[in-house]
């Protein structure tokens, strides 16, 4: 069984988010995040879904027991820290730029 508190701490750490920043990104009151850590609040699926959106992951990823889904390389962690500095409204634009860059790299070698 997944320890929600430990899993939440893991994702917050690798993404460089403190409780207030995570609460802001999740559209939750910071006291909700703090209550999870003090175990005075057992989060609902709705609350966990909001937190996952704030973390940029799915509920499935949050609860994945296979370590390959939770281990990130140092480079991936660095990308996530940078992404966390980019305003949410620009995430799709950044995704499109990265996809175009990947196509530029992959296509010349594949054809």
N, C-alpha and C positions, 0 to 999 in steps of 0.2 A: 504494500500500500504506500502511496506517495505521501510524504510529509509536506503539506501545503506550505507551511512556514519556511522549511528548508528550500523547497523548490522556488518559492518567491524570492528568497534571499539570493539564491543562485542567479536567477535572471536579472535581478536588480544590480547585482555586482558586475556581471559581465557586460551589462548595458550602461553602467555608470549612472544609475538613477537612484536618487535618494527618495525617501517616502513622499515628500511634498511634490517632487517632480513627477513621480509615478502617479500620484493621486490626480494631479493636474491633467496628465495625458490620458488618464482613465475616466475623467469626469466624475471623480469621487471626492468625498471629503477626506482630507489627510488622516482624520481620526479612524477611518475605516481601515486603512493600511496599518496604522499603529495597533489597532485592536486585534488584527490577525496575528501580529507578532507577540502580543501579550496573551494570546489565546483566549481573550475574553469575547471573541466574536468568531463564529464559524461561518465563513463566507458562503453565500448562495451561489448557484451556478451563474445567475445573472451578474452578480458582483465579480466572480472569477472571469467571466467573459469580458467584462469591462476592463479588468486588470490586464487580461491577455491582449486586448486591443491596444492598451497603453504600452504594453511591452512589445507590440508588433509581432505577436505569435498567435497561434490558434490554441483553443482548449486542448485539442489532441496533442499538440506539441508540449504543452504544459504538463500533461499527464503521461506523456510517453515514458515507458520504463526502459526502453532500449537506449543505451548510452550514446549511440551514434546520433541520436536526435538532440542530445543536450551538450555534447562536447563541441566547443568551438576552438578553432585555431587562434593563434595570437593575431593574425591578419584579420580574421573575421571579427574578433572582438574590437579591433581598431576601427574597422568599418562601422560597426554598430555604434561606437562612441561618437564617431563623426556624424552618423545619421541622426543621432539623438540631438545634435546641435542644429540640424536643419529643421525649419518650421514644417509641421505636418502637411500644410497645404502644398509644399514643394516636393513631397515624397514621390508622387507619381511622375513628375518631371524627371527627377533623379533616376528613377527606375528605367524610364524610357531612354535616357542618355546612356546608362550602363548597358542596356540591351543593344543599343546601336553600336556601342564600342565593342561588345562581345561579337556581334555579327561581323564587324570589320576585321576582327582578329581571326575568327573561325572560317569565314567564307573564302578568303584567298587560299587557304591550305586545303579546303575541301573540294575545290573546283579545279 
